[in-house]
Amino acid sequence: EGDSVILMGDFNACAGSETIMELEKYLRRAQTGQAYGGVDHIFTNQPFFQEGAILANSGSDHNAMSVVIDIAGAALPPNSAPGVPPSTSTLPPMPVAIVEVVT
């Protein structure tokens, strides 16, 4: 309890799958990629400031993604705030998954 959790990677599961729906009971899905039907995801239990972004070509067969996560505040309770706030800014394109941590 109280720890910041950021879970990201290739889950080999699309947004509507049982696997992702189970994870969403405990964590917010902050971003989903587009490659292979959306199998890459970033989850967190912390508030995030903007909708995640798909970045420029990463040189991989998967998308580079970004999201800004605030770990200074308290963790969100499971499944309390469905949806993602609208994008308020963009991050520069980089060939990696970017998670900017704000303290």
C-alpha positions in Angstrom: 0.0 0.0 0.0 1.3 3.5 -0.9 3.9 2.3 -3.4 4.0 3.7 -6.9 3.5 1.0 -9.5 4.4 1.4 -13.2 3.9 -1.8 -15.2 4.7 -1.6 -18.9 5.5 -3.9 -21.8 4.3 -6.2 -24.5 1.4 -8.2 -22.9 0.5 -10.1 -26.0 -3.1 -9.0 -25.1 -5.4 -6.4 -26.7 -7.3 -3.8 -24.7 -10.5 -5.8 -24.5 -8.9 -9.1 -23.6 -9.5 -10.9 -20.3 -5.8 -10.3 -19.3 -6.0 -6.5 -19.7 -9.5 -6.3 -18.1 -8.2 -8.1 -15.1 -5.2 -5.8 -14.8 -7.6 -2.8 -15.1 -9.3 -3.9 -11.9 -6.1 -2.8 -10.0 -4.2 -0.4 -12.2 -5.1 2.4 -14.7 -4.1 1.8 -18.3 -2.3 5.1 -19.1 -1.4 4.2 -22.7 -1.9 1.4 -25.3 0.2 1.0 -28.5 -1.1 0.3 -32.0 1.2 -2.5 -33.1 -0.3 -6.0 -33.4 -3.7 -4.7 -32.4 -2.6 -2.9 -29.3 -0.6 -5.4 -27.3 1.8 -2.9 -25.7 0.5 -1.1 -22.6 1.6 1.2 -19.7 -0.3 0.7 -16.4 0.0 2.7 -13.2 -1.7 3.3 -9.9 -0.7 7.0 -10.0 -2.5 10.0 -11.6 -1.2 10.8 -15.1 -1.3 14.3 -16.6 -2.0 13.6 -20.2 -3.3 10.9 -22.5 -0.3 8.8 -23.5 1.2 9.4 -26.9 2.4 7.1 -29.7 5.8 8.5 -30.7 7.7 8.5 -34.0 9.0 5.2 -35.5 11.1 3.5 -32.9 13.1 1.2 -35.2 11.1 -1.7 -33.6 8.1 -3.6 -34.8 6.3 -2.1 -31.7 5.4 1.5 -31.0 7.4 3.9 -28.9 5.0 5.3 -26.3 5.0 8.1 -23.7 3.0 9.2 -20.7 3.6 11.6 -17.8 2.9 10.0 -14.4 2.8 11.9 -11.0 4.3 9.9 -8.2 4.4 12.7 -5.7 0.8 12.2 -4.5 -1.1 9.4 -3.1 -1.7 6.3 -5.2 -5.2 6.0 -6.6 -7.5 3.3 -5.3 -8.2 0.5 -7.7 -10.7 1.2 -10.5 -11.8 4.6 -9.1 -11.4 6.8 -12.1 -12.2 5.2 -15.5 -11.0 7.0 -18.6 -8.0 9.1 -19.4 -7.8 12.9 -19.1 -7.4 14.8 -22.4 -3.9 15.5 -23.7 -2.5 18.8 -22.5 1.0 18.6 -23.9 3.3 16.5 -26.0 6.7 15.0 -25.4 9.4 14.9 -28.0 9.6 11.7 -30.2 12.1 9.2 -29.0 12.7 5.6 -30.0 11.8 4.2 -26.6 8.8 3.9 -24.2 9.1 7.1 -22.0 7.6 7.4 -18.6 8.2 10.8 -17.1 8.0 10.6 -13.4 7.0 13.8 -11.6 7.9 14.1 -7.9 
